[in-house]
Amino acid sequence: MKIASFFAAALFLLVLGAAAAPVMYSVDSTFIDQIGYDVEARTLVVQMVNSSDVYSYANVPEDIFQRFLQSESKGRYYVEHIKGKYTTMRD
């Protein structure tokens, strides 16, 4: 199982490195600064407020991104539907 996880993470990094950076959207939130989505790579990108860290989430369905973008509370949506639910890489 650990080998499969390793290969999944390696593939994620390979795809992420090959993909062009998605368009980032500034959002109205005290927790999240910007979000973006790469349709081809199915990668969600999130930048937090007051941080240079950028988090990339693999295999996120596009409807999750759309709901995130349209949610009234970006922080709540992030915690309830994204954080800890997808393979994550911090840049």
PyMOL Python script that loads the backbone (N, CA, C, O; Angstrom):
from pymol import cmd

cmd.read_pdbstr("""\
ATOM      1  N   MET A   1       0.822  -1.191   0.000  1.00  0.00           N
ATOM      2  CA  MET A   1       0.000   0.000   0.000  1.00  0.00           C
ATOM      3  C   MET A   1       0.868   1.257   0.000  1.00  0.00           C
ATOM      4  O   MET A   1       0.548   2.230  -0.683  1.00  0.00           O
ATOM      5  N   LYS A   2       1.967   1.244   0.762  1.00  0.00           N
ATOM      6  CA  LYS A   2       2.844   2.411   0.805  1.00  0.00           C
ATOM      7  C   LYS A   2       3.473   2.663  -0.561  1.00  0.00           C
ATOM      8  O   LYS A   2       3.667   3.813  -0.955  1.00  0.00           O
ATOM      9  N   ILE A   3       3.791   1.589  -1.282  1.00  0.00           N
ATOM     10  CA  ILE A   3       4.377   1.743  -2.620  1.00  0.00           C
ATOM     11  C   ILE A   3       3.361   2.396  -3.557  1.00  0.00           C
ATOM     12  O   ILE A   3       3.713   3.277  -4.342  1.00  0.00           O
ATOM     13  N   ALA A   4       2.120   1.970  -3.475  1.00  0.00           N
ATOM     14  CA  ALA A   4       1.078   2.561  -4.325  1.00  0.00           C
ATOM     15  C   ALA A   4       0.911   4.041  -4.003  1.00  0.00           C
ATOM     16  O   ALA A   4       0.751   4.859  -4.910  1.00  0.00           O
ATOM     17  N   SER A   5       0.948   4.390  -2.723  1.00  0.00           N
ATOM     18  CA  SER A   5       0.835   5.802  -2.335  1.00  0.00           C
ATOM     19  C   SER A   5       2.013   6.604  -2.853  1.00  0.00           C
ATOM     20  O   SER A   5       1.853   7.738  -3.304  1.00  0.00           O
ATOM     21  N   PHE A   6       3.198   6.011  -2.786  1.00  0.00           N
ATOM     22  CA  PHE A   6       4.391   6.681  -3.291  1.00  0.00           C
ATOM     23  C   PHE A   6       4.266   6.961  -4.779  1.00  0.00           C
ATOM     24  O   PHE A   6       4.556   8.069  -5.230  1.00  0.00           O
ATOM     25  N   PHE A   7       3.833   5.960  -5.548  1.00  0.00           N
ATOM     26  CA  PHE A   7       3.703   6.145  -6.989  1.00  0.00           C
ATOM     27  C   PHE A   7       2.593   7.137  -7.331  1.00  0.00           C
ATOM     28  O   PHE A   7       2.720   7.900  -8.289  1.00  0.00           O
ATOM     29  N   ALA A   8       1.517   7.132  -6.564  1.00  0.00           N
ATOM     30  CA  ALA A   8       0.447   8.107  -6.792  1.00  0.00           C
ATOM     31  C   ALA A   8       0.963   9.522  -6.546  1.00  0.00           C
ATOM     32  O   ALA A   8       0.660  10.433  -7.316  1.00  0.00           O
ATOM     33  N   ALA A   9       1.739   9.711  -5.479  1.00  0.00           N
ATOM     34  CA  ALA A   9       2.306  11.033  -5.180  1.00  0.00           C
ATOM     35  C   ALA A   9       3.301  11.453  -6.258  1.00  0.00           C
ATOM     36  O   ALA A   9       3.321  12.614  -6.667  1.00  0.00           O
ATOM     37  N   ALA A  10       4.125  10.513  -6.718  1.00  0.00           N
ATOM     38  CA  ALA A  10       5.104  10.818  -7.765  1.00  0.00           C
ATOM     39  C   ALA A  10       4.400  11.214  -9.062  1.00  0.00           C
ATOM     40  O   ALA A  10       4.822  12.152  -9.738  1.00  0.00           O
ATOM     41  N   LEU A  11       3.334  10.506  -9.407  1.00  0.00           N
ATOM     42  CA  LEU A  11       2.566  10.842 -10.606  1.00  0.00           C
ATOM     43  C   LEU A  11       1.932  12.218 -10.469  1.00  0.00           C
ATOM     44  O   LEU A  11       1.921  12.997 -11.422  1.00  0.00           O
ATOM     45  N   PHE A  12       1.409  12.518  -9.298  1.00  0.00           N
ATOM     46  CA  PHE A  12       0.821  13.831  -9.024  1.00  0.00           C
ATOM     47  C   PHE A  12       1.858  14.926  -9.246  1.00  0.00           C
ATOM     48  O   PHE A  12       1.567  15.936  -9.887  1.00  0.00           O
ATOM     49  N   LEU A  13       3.053  14.735  -8.725  1.00  0.00           N
ATOM     50  CA  LEU A  13       4.114  15.734  -8.894  1.00  0.00           C
ATOM     51  C   LEU A  13       4.497  15.887 -10.354  1.00  0.00           C
ATOM     52  O   LEU A  13       4.740  17.000 -10.820  1.00  0.00           O
ATOM     53  N   LEU A  14       4.552  14.777 -11.081  1.00  0.00           N
ATOM     54  CA  LEU A  14       4.889  14.810 -12.503  1.00  0.00           C
ATOM     55  C   LEU A  14       3.829  15.586 -13.284  1.00  0.00           C
ATOM     56  O   LEU A  14       4.167  16.444 -14.100  1.00  0.00           O
ATOM     57  N   VAL A  15       2.568  15.295 -13.043  1.00  0.00           N
ATOM     58  CA  VAL A  15       1.472  15.980 -13.734  1.00  0.00           C
ATOM     59  C   VAL A  15       1.456  17.456 -13.357  1.00  0.00           C
ATOM     60  O   VAL A  15       1.289  18.323 -14.215  1.00  0.00           O
ATOM     61  N   LEU A  16       1.629  17.735 -12.072  1.00  0.00           N
ATOM     62  CA  LEU A  16       1.619  19.114 -11.605  1.00  0.00           C
ATOM     63  C   LEU A  16       2.742  19.917 -12.243  1.00  0.00           C
ATOM     64  O   LEU A  16       2.542  21.065 -12.639  1.00  0.00           O
ATOM     65  N   GLY A  17       3.912  19.321 -12.344  1.00  0.00           N
ATOM     66  CA  GLY A  17       5.046  20.014 -12.941  1.00  0.00           C
ATOM     67  C   GLY A  17       4.864  20.269 -14.426  1.00  0.00           C
ATOM     68  O   GLY A  17       5.368  21.260 -14.955  1.00  0.00           O
ATOM     69  N   ALA A  18       4.149  19.387 -15.097  1.00  0.00           N
ATOM     70  CA  ALA A  18       3.954  19.514 -16.536  1.00  0.00           C
ATOM     71  C   ALA A  18       2.814  20.465 -16.886  1.00  0.00           C
ATOM     72  O   ALA A  18       2.755  20.994 -17.997  1.00  0.00           O
ATOM     73  N   ALA A  19       1.925  20.675 -15.947  1.00  0.00           N
ATOM     74  CA  ALA A  19       0.754  21.505 -16.224  1.00  0.00           C
ATOM     75  C   ALA A  19       1.098  22.987 -16.106  1.00  0.00           C
ATOM     76  O   ALA A  19       1.928  23.392 -15.292  1.00  0.00           O
ATOM     77  N   ALA A  20       0.444  23.769 -16.931  1.00  0.00           N
ATOM     78  CA  ALA A  20       0.598  25.220 -16.834  1.00  0.00           C
ATOM     79  C   ALA A  20      -0.119  25.697 -15.570  1.00  0.00           C
ATOM     80  O   ALA A  20      -1.091  25.087 -15.125  1.00  0.00           O
ATOM     81  N   ALA A  21       0.370  26.778 -15.012  1.00  0.00           N
ATOM     82  CA  ALA A  21      -0.257  27.319 -13.813  1.00  0.00           C
ATOM     83  C   ALA A  21      -1.675  27.774 -14.144  1.00  0.00           C
ATOM     84  O   ALA A  21      -1.887  28.449 -15.152  1.00  0.00           O
ATOM     85  N   PRO A  22      -2.641  27.415 -13.315  1.00  0.00           N
ATOM     86  CA  PRO A  22      -4.020  27.824 -13.595  1.00  0.00           C
ATOM     87  C   PRO A  22      -4.221  29.313 -13.320  1.00  0.00           C
ATOM     88  O   PRO A  22      -3.437  29.938 -12.606  1.00  0.00           O
ATOM     89  N   VAL A  23      -5.269  29.858 -13.889  1.00  0.00           N
ATOM     90  CA  VAL A  23      -5.662  31.232 -13.588  1.00  0.00           C
ATOM     91  C   VAL A  23      -6.108  31.252 -12.137  1.00  0.00           C
ATOM     92  O   VAL A  23      -6.899  30.410 -11.713  1.00  0.00           O
ATOM     93  N   MET A  24      -5.598  32.221 -11.371  1.00  0.00           N
ATOM     94  CA  MET A  24      -5.950  32.329  -9.958  1.00  0.00           C
ATOM     95  C   MET A  24      -6.986  33.439  -9.786  1.00  0.00           C
ATOM     96  O   MET A  24      -6.877  34.507 -10.390  1.00  0.00           O
ATOM     97  N   TYR A  25      -7.987  33.169  -8.957  1.00  0.00           N
ATOM     98  CA  TYR A  25      -9.053  34.122  -8.692  1.00  0.00           C
ATOM     99  C   TYR A  25      -8.944  34.604  -7.252  1.00  0.00           C
ATOM    100  O   TYR A  25      -8.912  33.796  -6.324  1.00  0.00           O
ATOM    101  N   SER A  26      -8.887  35.916  -7.066  1.00  0.00           N
ATOM    102  CA  SER A  26      -8.932  36.477  -5.721  1.00  0.00           C
ATOM    103  C   SER A  26     -10.342  36.290  -5.196  1.00  0.00           C
ATOM    104  O   SER A  26     -11.320  36.500  -5.914  1.00  0.00           O
ATOM    105  N   VAL A  27     -10.438  35.889  -3.927  1.00  0.00           N
ATOM    106  CA  VAL A  27     -11.753  35.640  -3.342  1.00  0.00           C
ATOM    107  C   VAL A  27     -11.938  36.477  -2.085  1.00  0.00           C
ATOM    108  O   VAL A  27     -10.971  36.893  -1.447  1.00  0.00           O
ATOM    109  N   ASP A  28     -13.185  36.714  -1.746  1.00  0.00           N
ATOM    110  CA  ASP A  28     -13.527  37.489  -0.559  1.00  0.00           C
ATOM    111  C   ASP A  28     -13.547  36.551   0.636  1.00  0.00           C
ATOM    112  O   ASP A  28     -14.548  35.883   0.892  1.00  0.00           O
ATOM    113  N   SER A  29     -12.437  36.501   1.367  1.00  0.00           N
ATOM    114  CA  SER A  29     -12.311  35.596   2.504  1.00  0.00           C
ATOM    115  C   SER A  29     -11.223  36.116   3.437  1.00  0.00           C
ATOM    116  O   SER A  29     -10.247  36.717   2.989  1.00  0.00           O
ATOM    117  N   THR A  30     -11.394  35.886   4.717  1.00  0.00           N
ATOM    118  CA  THR A  30     -10.347  36.250   5.675  1.00  0.00           C
ATOM    119  C   THR A  30      -9.333  35.123   5.821  1.00  0.00           C
ATOM    120  O   THR A  30      -8.300  35.307   6.465  1.00  0.00           O
ATOM    121  N   PHE A  31      -9.609  33.957   5.234  1.00  0.00           N
ATOM    122  CA  PHE A  31      -8.771  32.770   5.366  1.00  0.00           C
ATOM    123  C   PHE A  31      -8.042  32.413   4.066  1.00  0.00           C
ATOM    124  O   PHE A  31      -6.889  31.984   4.091  1.00  0.00           O
ATOM    125  N   ILE A  32      -8.723  32.594   2.938  1.00  0.00           N
ATOM    126  CA  ILE A  32      -8.188  32.192   1.634  1.00  0.00           C
ATOM    127  C   ILE A  32      -8.044  33.414   0.745  1.00  0.00           C
ATOM    128  O   ILE A  32      -8.965  34.221   0.621  1.00  0.00           O
ATOM    129  N   ASP A  33      -6.869  33.539   0.123  1.00  0.00           N
ATOM    130  CA  ASP A  33      -6.574  34.699  -0.726  1.00  0.00           C
ATOM    131  C   ASP A  33      -6.988  34.455  -2.171  1.00  0.00           C
ATOM    132  O   ASP A  33      -7.699  35.262  -2.769  1.00  0.00           O
ATOM    133  N   GLN A  34      -6.528  33.317  -2.732  1.00  0.00           N
ATOM    134  CA  GLN A  34      -6.789  33.017  -4.143  1.00  0.00           C
ATOM    135  C   GLN A  34      -7.026  31.530  -4.336  1.00  0.00           C
ATOM    136  O   GLN A  34      -6.495  30.697  -3.602  1.00  0.00           O
ATOM    137  N   ILE A  35      -7.852  31.209  -5.360  1.00  0.00           N
ATOM    138  CA  ILE A  35      -8.035  29.821  -5.756  1.00  0.00           C
ATOM    139  C   ILE A  35      -7.989  29.728  -7.280  1.00  0.00           C
ATOM    140  O   ILE A  35      -8.340  30.671  -7.989  1.00  0.00           O
ATOM    141  N   GLY A  36      -7.552  28.581  -7.756  1.00  0.00           N
ATOM    142  CA  GLY A  36      -7.492  28.335  -9.193  1.00  0.00           C
ATOM    143  C   GLY A  36      -7.724  26.869  -9.467  1.00  0.00           C
ATOM    144  O   GLY A  36      -7.691  26.042  -8.555  1.00  0.00           O
ATOM    145  N   TYR A  37      -7.960  26.546 -10.729  1.00  0.00           N
ATOM    146  CA  TYR A  37      -8.242  25.157 -11.091  1.00  0.00           C
ATOM    147  C   TYR A  37      -7.712  24.869 -12.488  1.00  0.00           C
ATOM    148  O   TYR A  37      -7.944  25.634 -13.424  1.00  0.00           O
ATOM    149  N   ASP A  38      -6.996  23.752 -12.617  1.00  0.00           N
ATOM    150  CA  ASP A  38      -6.518  23.275 -13.910  1.00  0.00           C
ATOM    151  C   ASP A  38      -7.438  22.134 -14.335  1.00  0.00           C
ATOM    152  O   ASP A  38      -7.401  21.048 -13.755  1.00  0.00           O
ATOM    153  N   VAL A  39      -8.257  22.385 -15.342  1.00  0.00           N
ATOM    154  CA  VAL A  39      -9.255  21.412 -15.795  1.00  0.00           C
ATOM    155  C   VAL A  39      -8.601  20.135 -16.290  1.00  0.00           C
ATOM    156  O   VAL A  39      -9.032  19.041 -15.926  1.00  0.00           O
ATOM    157  N   GLU A  40      -7.569  20.254 -17.114  1.00  0.00           N
ATOM    158  CA  GLU A  40      -6.923  19.065 -17.685  1.00  0.00           C
ATOM    159  C   GLU A  40      -6.264  18.199 -16.620  1.00  0.00           C
ATOM    160  O   GLU A  40      -6.363  16.974 -16.671  1.00  0.00           O
ATOM    161  N   ALA A  41      -5.601  18.816 -15.667  1.00  0.00           N
ATOM    162  CA  ALA A  41      -4.900  18.068 -14.616  1.00  0.00           C
ATOM    163  C   ALA A  41      -5.811  17.750 -13.431  1.00  0.00           C
ATOM    164  O   ALA A  41      -5.434  16.980 -12.548  1.00  0.00           O
ATOM    165  N   ARG A  42      -7.022  18.348 -13.409  1.00  0.00           N
ATOM    166  CA  ARG A  42      -7.965  18.194 -12.286  1.00  0.00           C
ATOM    167  C   ARG A  42      -7.294  18.579 -10.964  1.00  0.00           C
ATOM    168  O   ARG A  42      -7.422  17.885  -9.955  1.00  0.00           O
ATOM    169  N   THR A  43      -6.580  19.699 -11.001  1.00  0.00           N
ATOM    170  CA  THR A  43      -5.833  20.164  -9.838  1.00  0.00           C
ATOM    171  C   THR A  43      -6.394  21.487  -9.343  1.00  0.00           C
ATOM    172  O   THR A  43      -6.521  22.452 -10.097  1.00  0.00           O
ATOM    173  N   LEU A  44      -6.725  21.510  -8.064  1.00  0.00           N
ATOM    174  CA  LEU A  44      -7.188  22.719  -7.392  1.00  0.00           C
ATOM    175  C   LEU A  44      -5.989  23.354  -6.705  1.00  0.00           C
ATOM    176  O   LEU A  44      -5.198  22.658  -6.068  1.00  0.00           O
ATOM    177  N   VAL A  45      -5.846  24.671  -6.828  1.00  0.00           N
ATOM    178  CA  VAL A  45      -4.737  25.395  -6.222  1.00  0.00           C
ATOM    179  C   VAL A  45      -5.316  26.447  -5.278  1.00  0.00           C
ATOM    180  O   VAL A  45      -6.216  27.201  -5.646  1.00  0.00           O
ATOM    181  N   VAL A  46      -4.783  26.484  -4.051  1.00  0.00           N
ATOM    182  CA  VAL A  46      -5.288  27.393  -3.022  1.00  0.00           C
ATOM    183  C   VAL A  46      -4.129  28.129  -2.377  1.00  0.00           C
ATOM    184  O   VAL A  46      -3.141  27.515  -1.975  1.00  0.00           O
ATOM    185  N   GLN A  47      -4.252  29.447  -2.278  1.00  0.00           N
ATOM    186  CA  GLN A  47      -3.275  30.247  -1.537  1.00  0.00           C
ATOM    187  C   GLN A  47      -4.000  30.896  -0.370  1.00  0.00           C
ATOM    188  O   GLN A  47      -5.048  31.521  -0.530  1.00  0.00           O
ATOM    189  N   MET A  48      -3.409  30.729   0.809  1.00  0.00           N
ATOM    190  CA  MET A  48      -4.003  31.278   2.025  1.00  0.00           C
ATOM    191  C   MET A  48      -3.653  32.757   2.170  1.00  0.00           C
ATOM    192  O   MET A  48      -2.688  33.238   1.576  1.00  0.00           O
ATOM    193  N   VAL A  49      -4.446  33.467   2.963  1.00  0.00           N
ATOM    194  CA  VAL A  49      -4.183  34.872   3.281  1.00  0.00           C
ATOM    195  C   VAL A  49      -2.896  34.957   4.096  1.00  0.00           C
ATOM    196  O   VAL A  49      -2.627  34.092   4.929  1.00  0.00           O
ATOM    197  N   ASN A  50      -2.103  35.995   3.855  1.00  0.00           N
ATOM    198  CA  ASN A  50      -0.862  36.256   4.603  1.00  0.00           C
ATOM    199  C   ASN A  50       0.128  35.099   4.566  1.00  0.00           C
ATOM    200  O   ASN A  50       0.826  34.852   5.549  1.00  0.00           O
ATOM    201  N   SER A  51       0.196  34.392   3.450  1.00  0.00           N
ATOM    202  CA  SER A  51       1.128  33.282   3.324  1.00  0.00           C
ATOM    203  C   SER A  51       1.593  33.167   1.878  1.00  0.00           C
ATOM    204  O   SER A  51       0.832  33.420   0.943  1.00  0.00           O
ATOM    205  N   SER A  52       2.840  32.786   1.713  1.00  0.00           N
ATOM    206  CA  SER A  52       3.333  32.534   0.366  1.00  0.00           C
ATOM    207  C   SER A  52       3.125  31.066  -0.007  1.00  0.00           C
ATOM    208  O   SER A  52       3.387  30.673  -1.144  1.00  0.00           O
ATOM    209  N   ASP A  53       2.655  30.254   0.946  1.00  0.00           N
ATOM    210  CA  ASP A  53       2.412  28.842   0.671  1.00  0.00           C
ATOM    211  C   ASP A  53       1.232  28.683  -0.278  1.00  0.00           C
ATOM    212  O   ASP A  53       0.194  29.330  -0.137  1.00  0.00           O
ATOM    213  N   VAL A  54       1.429  27.800  -1.247  1.00  0.00           N
ATOM    214  CA  VAL A  54       0.372  27.477  -2.200  1.00  0.00           C
ATOM    215  C   VAL A  54       0.143  25.972  -2.104  1.00  0.00           C
ATOM    216  O   VAL A  54       1.088  25.187  -2.186  1.00  0.00           O
ATOM    217  N   TYR A  55      -1.107  25.577  -1.930  1.00  0.00           N
ATOM    218  CA  TYR A  55      -1.455  24.166  -1.805  1.00  0.00           C
ATOM    219  C   TYR A  55      -2.127  23.704  -3.088  1.00  0.00           C
ATOM    220  O   TYR A  55      -3.031  24.365  -3.601  1.00  0.00           O
ATOM    221  N   SER A  56      -1.678  22.562  -3.601  1.00  0.00           N
ATOM    222  CA  SER A  56      -2.260  21.958  -4.796  1.00  0.00           C
ATOM    223  C   SER A  56      -2.917  20.651  -4.403  1.00  0.00           C
ATOM    224  O   SER A  56      -2.324  19.842  -3.689  1.00  0.00           O
ATOM    225  N   TYR A  57      -4.130  20.444  -4.862  1.00  0.00           N
ATOM    226  CA  TYR A  57      -4.912  19.258  -4.531  1.00  0.00           C
ATOM    227  C   TYR A  57      -5.207  18.483  -5.809  1.00  0.00           C
ATOM    228  O   TYR A  57      -5.766  19.031  -6.759  1.00  0.00           O
ATOM    229  N   ALA A  58      -4.828  17.200  -5.830  1.00  0.00           N
ATOM    230  CA  ALA A  58      -4.956  16.364  -7.025  1.00  0.00           C
ATOM    231  C   ALA A  58      -6.324  15.701  -7.131  1.00  0.00           C
ATOM    232  O   ALA A  58      -6.969  15.401  -6.126  1.00  0.00           O
ATOM    233  N   ASN A  59      -6.748  15.481  -8.368  1.00  0.00           N
ATOM    234  CA  ASN A  59      -7.969  14.741  -8.695  1.00  0.00           C
ATOM    235  C   ASN A  59      -9.225  15.335  -8.069  1.00  0.00           C
ATOM    236  O   ASN A  59     -10.094  14.615  -7.579  1.00  0.00           O
ATOM    237  N   VAL A  60      -9.302  16.647  -8.095  1.00  0.00           N
ATOM    238  CA  VAL A  60     -10.476  17.344  -7.571  1.00  0.00           C
ATOM    239  C   VAL A  60     -11.466  17.532  -8.725  1.00  0.00           C
ATOM    240  O   VAL A  60     -11.111  18.109  -9.752  1.00  0.00           O
ATOM    241  N   PRO A  61     -12.693  17.055  -8.566  1.00  0.00           N
ATOM    242  CA  PRO A  61     -13.687  17.262  -9.623  1.00  0.00           C
ATOM    243  C   PRO A  61     -13.950  18.762  -9.836  1.00  0.00           C
ATOM    244  O   PRO A  61     -13.903  19.555  -8.895  1.00  0.00           O
ATOM    245  N   GLU A  62     -14.221  19.120 -11.067  1.00  0.00           N
ATOM    246  CA  GLU A  62     -14.443  20.533 -11.391  1.00  0.00           C
ATOM    247  C   GLU A  62     -15.625  21.116 -10.631  1.00  0.00           C
ATOM    248  O   GLU A  62     -15.609  22.296 -10.282  1.00  0.00           O
ATOM    249  N   ASP A  63     -16.652  20.311 -10.367  1.00  0.00           N
ATOM    250  CA  ASP A  63     -17.810  20.849  -9.644  1.00  0.00           C
ATOM    251  C   ASP A  63     -17.446  21.245  -8.210  1.00  0.00           C
ATOM    252  O   ASP A  63     -18.070  22.143  -7.646  1.00  0.00           O
ATOM    253  N   ILE A  64     -16.453  20.592  -7.618  1.00  0.00           N
ATOM    254  CA  ILE A  64     -15.987  20.986  -6.287  1.00  0.00           C
ATOM    255  C   ILE A  64     -15.363  22.376  -6.368  1.00  0.00           C
ATOM    256  O   ILE A  64     -15.616  23.222  -5.510  1.00  0.00           O
ATOM    257  N   PHE A  65     -14.546  22.617  -7.399  1.00  0.00           N
ATOM    258  CA  PHE A  65     -13.963  23.949  -7.590  1.00  0.00           C
ATOM    259  C   PHE A  65     -15.053  25.001  -7.792  1.00  0.00           C
ATOM    260  O   PHE A  65     -15.005  26.069  -7.181  1.00  0.00           O
ATOM    261  N   GLN A  66     -16.029  24.705  -8.640  1.00  0.00           N
ATOM    262  CA  GLN A  66     -17.102  25.670  -8.920  1.00  0.00           C
ATOM    263  C   GLN A  66     -17.895  26.001  -7.657  1.00  0.00           C
ATOM    264  O   GLN A  66     -18.222  27.161  -7.407  1.00  0.00           O
ATOM    265  N   ARG A  67     -18.199  24.970  -6.864  1.00  0.00           N
ATOM    266  CA  ARG A  67     -18.925  25.208  -5.603  1.00  0.00           C
ATOM    267  C   ARG A  67     -18.071  26.012  -4.633  1.00  0.00           C
ATOM    268  O   ARG A  67     -18.577  26.887  -3.930  1.00  0.00           O
ATOM    269  N   PHE A  68     -16.779  25.715  -4.595  1.00  0.00           N
ATOM    270  CA  PHE A  68     -15.840  26.449  -3.742  1.00  0.00           C
ATOM    271  C   PHE A  68     -15.832  27.923  -4.142  1.00  0.00           C
ATOM    272  O   PHE A  68     -15.939  28.808  -3.294  1.00  0.00           O
ATOM    273  N   LEU A  69     -15.706  28.170  -5.431  1.00  0.00           N
ATOM    274  CA  LEU A  69     -15.659  29.535  -5.954  1.00  0.00           C
ATOM    275  C   LEU A  69     -16.949  30.300  -5.632  1.00  0.00           C
ATOM    276  O   LEU A  69     -16.908  31.503  -5.374  1.00  0.00           O
ATOM    277  N   GLN A  70     -18.076  29.616  -5.647  1.00  0.00           N
ATOM    278  CA  GLN A  70     -19.367  30.258  -5.426  1.00  0.00           C
ATOM    279  C   GLN A  70     -19.841  30.224  -3.975  1.00  0.00           C
ATOM    280  O   GLN A  70     -20.867  30.822  -3.649  1.00  0.00           O
ATOM    281  N   SER A  71     -19.117  29.539  -3.108  1.00  0.00           N
ATOM    282  CA  SER A  71     -19.568  29.392  -1.722  1.00  0.00           C
ATOM    283  C   SER A  71     -19.558  30.729  -0.986  1.00  0.00           C
ATOM    284  O   SER A  71     -18.729  31.599  -1.253  1.00  0.00           O
ATOM    285  N   GLU A  72     -20.482  30.867  -0.071  1.00  0.00           N
ATOM    286  CA  GLU A  72     -20.571  32.082   0.728  1.00  0.00           C
ATOM    287  C   GLU A  72     -19.378  32.203   1.673  1.00  0.00           C
ATOM    288  O   GLU A  72     -18.835  33.292   1.855  1.00  0.00           O
ATOM    289  N   SER A  73     -18.971  31.086   2.273  1.00  0.00           N
ATOM    290  CA  SER A  73     -17.817  31.074   3.170  1.00  0.00           C
ATOM    291  C   SER A  73     -16.742  30.165   2.578  1.00  0.00           C
ATOM    292  O   SER A  73     -16.846  28.941   2.650  1.00  0.00           O
ATOM    293  N   LYS A  74     -15.713  30.771   1.995  1.00  0.00           N
ATOM    294  CA  LYS A  74     -14.634  29.986   1.378  1.00  0.00           C
ATOM    295  C   LYS A  74     -13.902  29.135   2.414  1.00  0.00           C
ATOM    296  O   LYS A  74     -13.587  27.974   2.155  1.00  0.00           O
ATOM    297  N   GLY A  75     -13.633  29.709   3.582  1.00  0.00           N
ATOM    298  CA  GLY A  75     -12.933  28.969   4.626  1.00  0.00           C
ATOM    299  C   GLY A  75     -13.706  27.748   5.078  1.00  0.00           C
ATOM    300  O   GLY A  75     -13.133  26.667   5.215  1.00  0.00           O
ATOM    301  N   ARG A  76     -14.992  27.903   5.311  1.00  0.00           N
ATOM    302  CA  ARG A  76     -15.822  26.775   5.740  1.00  0.00           C
ATOM    303  C   ARG A  76     -15.874  25.699   4.660  1.00  0.00           C
ATOM    304  O   ARG A  76     -15.732  24.513   4.955  1.00  0.00           O
ATOM    305  N   TYR A  77     -16.077  26.113   3.405  1.00  0.00           N
ATOM    306  CA  TYR A  77     -16.145  25.138   2.319  1.00  0.00           C
ATOM    307  C   TYR A  77     -14.821  24.378   2.206  1.00  0.00           C
ATOM    308  O   TYR A  77     -14.807  23.160   2.031  1.00  0.00           O
ATOM    309  N   TYR A  78     -13.718  25.107   2.309  1.00  0.00           N
ATOM    310  CA  TYR A  78     -12.388  24.496   2.229  1.00  0.00           C
ATOM    311  C   TYR A  78     -12.217  23.430   3.313  1.00  0.00           C
ATOM    312  O   TYR A  78     -11.788  22.313   3.023  1.00  0.00           O
ATOM    313  N   VAL A  79     -12.545  23.766   4.534  1.00  0.00           N
ATOM    314  CA  VAL A  79     -12.364  22.830   5.652  1.00  0.00           C
ATOM    315  C   VAL A  79     -13.304  21.626   5.522  1.00  0.00           C
ATOM    316  O   VAL A  79     -12.901  20.495   5.796  1.00  0.00           O
ATOM    317  N   GLU A  80     -14.537  21.859   5.112  1.00  0.00           N
ATOM    318  CA  GLU A  80     -15.523  20.780   5.055  1.00  0.00           C
ATOM    319  C   GLU A  80     -15.409  19.889   3.818  1.00  0.00           C
ATOM    320  O   GLU A  80     -15.771  18.714   3.873  1.00  0.00           O
ATOM    321  N   HIS A  81     -14.910  20.433   2.700  1.00  0.00           N
ATOM    322  CA  HIS A  81     -14.969  19.670   1.448  1.00  0.00           C
ATOM    323  C   HIS A  81     -13.628  19.418   0.760  1.00  0.00           C
ATOM    324  O   HIS A  81     -13.563  18.618  -0.174  1.00  0.00           O
ATOM    325  N   ILE A  82     -12.560  20.081   1.199  1.00  0.00           N
ATOM    326  CA  ILE A  82     -11.290  19.959   0.482  1.00  0.00           C
ATOM    327  C   ILE A  82     -10.148  19.497   1.385  1.00  0.00           C
ATOM    328  O   ILE A  82      -9.500  18.490   1.098  1.00  0.00           O
ATOM    329  N   LYS A  83      -9.903  20.210   2.449  1.00  0.00           N
ATOM    330  CA  LYS A  83      -8.767  19.919   3.330  1.00  0.00           C
ATOM    331  C   LYS A  83      -8.829  18.474   3.836  1.00  0.00           C
ATOM    332  O   LYS A  83      -9.828  18.041   4.410  1.00  0.00           O
ATOM    333  N   GLY A  84      -7.733  17.743   3.606  1.00  0.00           N
ATOM    334  CA  GLY A  84      -7.638  16.363   4.068  1.00  0.00           C
ATOM    335  C   GLY A  84      -8.362  15.341   3.220  1.00  0.00           C
ATOM    336  O   GLY A  84      -8.362  14.155   3.552  1.00  0.00           O
ATOM    337  N   LYS A  85      -8.980  15.773   2.133  1.00  0.00           N
ATOM    338  CA  LYS A  85      -9.763  14.854   1.307  1.00  0.00           C
ATOM    339  C   LYS A  85      -9.092  14.491  -0.021  1.00  0.00           C
ATOM    340  O   LYS A  85      -9.526  13.562  -0.702  1.00  0.00           O
ATOM    341  N   TYR A  86      -8.053  15.211  -0.383  1.00  0.00           N
ATOM    342  CA  TYR A  86      -7.362  14.975  -1.654  1.00  0.00           C
ATOM    343  C   TYR A  86      -5.854  14.944  -1.413  1.00  0.00           C
ATOM    344  O   TYR A  86      -5.355  15.514  -0.443  1.00  0.00           O
ATOM    345  N   THR A  87      -5.136  14.268  -2.314  1.00  0.00           N
ATOM    346  CA  THR A  87      -3.678  14.270  -2.254  1.00  0.00           C
ATOM    347  C   THR A  87      -3.210  15.713  -2.369  1.00  0.00           C
ATOM    348  O   THR A  87      -3.620  16.441  -3.273  1.00  0.00           O
ATOM    349  N   THR A  88      -2.347  16.117  -1.443  1.00  0.00           N
ATOM    350  CA  THR A  88      -1.967  17.532  -1.326  1.00  0.00           C
ATOM    351  C   THR A  88      -0.469  17.714  -1.460  1.00  0.00           C
ATOM    352  O   THR A  88       0.322  16.893  -0.996  1.00  0.00           O
ATOM    353  N   MET A  89      -0.096  18.817  -2.109  1.00  0.00           N
ATOM    354  CA  MET A  89       1.301  19.213  -2.185  1.00  0.00           C
ATOM    355  C   MET A  89       1.368  20.691  -1.833  1.00  0.00           C
ATOM    356  O   MET A  89       0.572  21.494  -2.320  1.00  0.00           O
ATOM    357  N   ARG A  90       2.327  21.041  -0.981  1.00  0.00           N
ATOM    358  CA  ARG A  90       2.525  22.455  -0.613  1.00  0.00           C
ATOM    359  C   ARG A  90       3.733  22.987  -1.347  1.00  0.00           C
ATOM    360  O   ARG A  90       4.811  22.394  -1.290  1.00  0.00           O
ATOM    361  N   ASP A  91       3.563  24.107  -2.038  1.00  0.00           N
ATOM    362  CA  ASP A  91       4.661  24.752  -2.757  1.00  0.00           C
ATOM    363  C   ASP A  91       5.290  25.812  -1.872  1.00  0.00           C
ATOM    364  O   ASP A  91       6.239  26.479  -2.286  1.00  0.00           O
TER     365      ASP A  91
END
""", "prot")
cmd.dss("prot")
cmd.show_as("cartoon", "prot")
cmd.util.cbc("prot")
cmd.orient("prot")
